[in-house]
Amino acid sequence: MVSPASCFHCKTFSSIPADPDPIEIHKRKLLLWFSHLPKEEKLFGGVPSPESMHVDPLIIERKEDERAGLLRSPYQSKAYSGRPVTVEQLFGDNNTQADGRGLNVLLYGAVGTGKSTVVRKLVLDWCTGNKLGRFKLLLPFSCEDISQISK
């Protein structure tokens, strides 16, 4: 008489990870979102691709005592306080000013000066791993997004 096996182990194997990394999902969604050109920008000829942006933005670091008060365009006077910094200096591994608290960065400028293009390039670079690798999470907000919070 043959008895059925009393113990049978079955394992299923899958090439799909059980728990996908939420940061990688976030990066893929940001990459899709920031790679898309809105209809309005297509109507007016679009914007240059981030890869073709040859002019780095003028980023001025403000001193602690200057952070309060009204913002002025650095172009209004020839002598602006603060030193120009590059994107790499601002977000690089050697920037210790954040002290683990994160950075608050305000992009200020007239319409059409490239603020959105700079943000778009930074986000796409972070998503693809080209820059900003020290940041585990990137949450870009637009002024329109923030203004909707108070309503």
C-alpha positions as CSV (number, residue, x, y, z in Angstrom):
1,M,0.0,0.0,0.0
2,V,1.3,3.4,-1.0
3,S,0.5,6.3,1.3
4,P,0.4,9.9,0.1
5,A,3.3,12.1,1.2
6,S,2.6,13.5,4.6
7,C,4.8,16.6,4.1
8,F,5.0,18.6,0.9
9,H,6.8,21.9,0.7
10,C,5.9,24.2,-2.2
11,K,7.6,27.5,-2.9
12,T,6.6,30.0,-5.5
13,F,9.3,32.0,-7.2
14,S,8.6,35.4,-8.7
15,S,10.8,37.9,-10.5
16,I,8.7,40.7,-9.1
17,P,9.9,41.9,-5.7
18,A,7.3,41.6,-2.9
19,D,7.7,45.1,-1.7
20,P,8.7,47.6,-4.4
21,D,10.8,50.5,-3.0
22,P,8.5,53.5,-2.5
23,I,11.4,55.9,-3.3
24,E,11.9,54.3,-6.7
25,I,8.2,54.4,-7.4
26,H,8.3,58.1,-6.4
27,K,11.3,58.7,-8.7
28,R,9.5,57.0,-11.7
29,K,6.4,59.1,-11.1
30,L,8.3,62.4,-10.8
31,L,10.3,61.5,-14.0
32,L,7.1,61.0,-15.9
33,W,5.5,64.2,-14.5
34,F,8.5,66.4,-15.2
35,S,9.3,64.9,-18.6
36,H,5.8,66.0,-19.8
37,L,5.4,69.5,-21.3
38,P,2.1,71.2,-20.4
39,K,-0.2,72.3,-23.2
40,E,0.5,76.0,-22.5
41,E,4.2,75.6,-22.9
42,K,3.8,73.7,-26.2
43,L,1.6,76.5,-27.5
44,F,4.3,79.1,-26.9
45,G,7.1,77.0,-28.4
46,G,7.9,74.9,-25.4
47,V,10.9,75.2,-23.2
48,P,14.4,74.1,-23.9
49,S,15.2,70.6,-22.8
50,P,17.1,70.5,-19.5
51,E,20.0,68.8,-21.3
52,S,20.4,71.8,-23.6
53,M,20.3,74.4,-20.8
54,H,23.8,76.0,-21.1
55,V,23.4,79.0,-18.7
56,D,23.6,78.3,-15.0
57,P,21.2,80.3,-12.8
58,L,22.6,83.1,-10.6
59,I,22.1,81.7,-7.1
60,I,22.9,84.1,-4.3
61,E,23.3,82.9,-0.8
62,R,21.8,85.4,1.7
63,K,23.2,86.0,5.1
64,E,21.3,85.0,8.2
65,D,20.4,88.6,9.1
66,E,19.1,89.3,5.5
67,R,16.7,86.5,5.5
68,A,13.9,88.5,7.1
69,G,12.5,91.4,5.1
70,L,11.5,92.1,1.5
71,L,13.1,90.3,-1.3
72,R,14.8,92.5,-4.0
73,S,16.0,91.4,-7.4
74,P,19.8,91.3,-7.3
75,Y,19.7,93.2,-10.6
76,Q,18.2,96.3,-9.0
77,S,21.5,97.4,-7.6
78,K,25.0,96.6,-8.6
79,A,26.1,95.7,-5.1
80,Y,24.2,92.8,-3.8
81,S,25.0,91.2,-0.5
82,G,25.8,87.5,-0.5
83,R,28.0,85.5,-2.7
84,P,27.0,83.6,-5.8
85,V,27.0,79.8,-5.5
86,T,26.6,77.0,-8.0
87,V,24.0,74.3,-7.9
88,E,26.7,71.8,-7.0
89,Q,27.8,74.0,-4.0
90,L,24.3,74.5,-2.8
91,F,23.2,70.9,-2.9
92,G,26.6,69.1,-2.8
93,D,27.9,66.7,-0.2
94,N,30.2,69.4,1.2
95,N,27.4,71.7,2.2
96,T,27.1,71.4,5.9
97,Q,24.8,74.4,6.5
98,A,21.6,72.3,6.7
99,D,22.8,70.4,9.9
100,G,20.5,67.5,9.1
101,R,17.5,69.8,9.0
102,G,17.2,70.0,5.2
103,L,17.6,73.0,2.9
104,N,15.1,75.8,2.2
105,V,15.7,77.2,-1.2
106,L,13.7,80.0,-2.7
107,L,13.9,80.7,-6.5
108,Y,13.2,84.3,-7.2
109,G,13.1,86.1,-10.5
110,A,11.0,87.7,-13.1
111,V,8.6,85.8,-15.4
112,G,10.5,83.9,-18.0
113,T,13.9,83.8,-16.3
114,G,14.1,80.1,-16.0
115,K,13.0,79.2,-12.5
116,S,10.7,76.4,-13.6
117,T,13.4,75.1,-16.0
118,V,16.0,75.0,-13.1
119,V,13.5,73.0,-10.9
120,R,12.7,70.7,-13.8
121,K,16.3,70.0,-14.4
122,L,17.1,69.4,-10.8
123,V,14.2,67.0,-10.4
124,L,15.1,65.0,-13.6
125,D,18.7,64.8,-12.5
126,W,17.7,63.5,-9.1
127,C,15.3,60.9,-10.7
128,T,18.0,59.6,-13.0
129,G,20.7,59.6,-10.3
130,N,22.9,62.2,-12.2
131,K,22.9,64.7,-9.3
132,L,21.6,65.3,-5.8
133,G,22.4,61.7,-4.8
134,R,22.8,62.6,-1.1
135,F,19.1,63.3,-0.9
136,K,16.9,60.3,-0.2
137,L,13.7,62.1,-1.0
138,L,12.8,65.1,-3.2
139,L,9.5,66.9,-2.9
140,P,9.1,69.8,-5.3
141,F,6.3,72.3,-4.7
142,S,5.2,75.1,-7.0
143,C,3.9,78.4,-5.8
144,E,0.5,77.4,-7.2
145,D,0.5,74.2,-5.1
146,I,1.4,76.1,-1.9
147,S,-1.2,78.9,-2.5
148,Q,-4.0,76.3,-2.8
149,I,-3.2,75.0,0.8
150,S,-4.4,78.2,2.4
151,K,-7.7,78.2,0.5
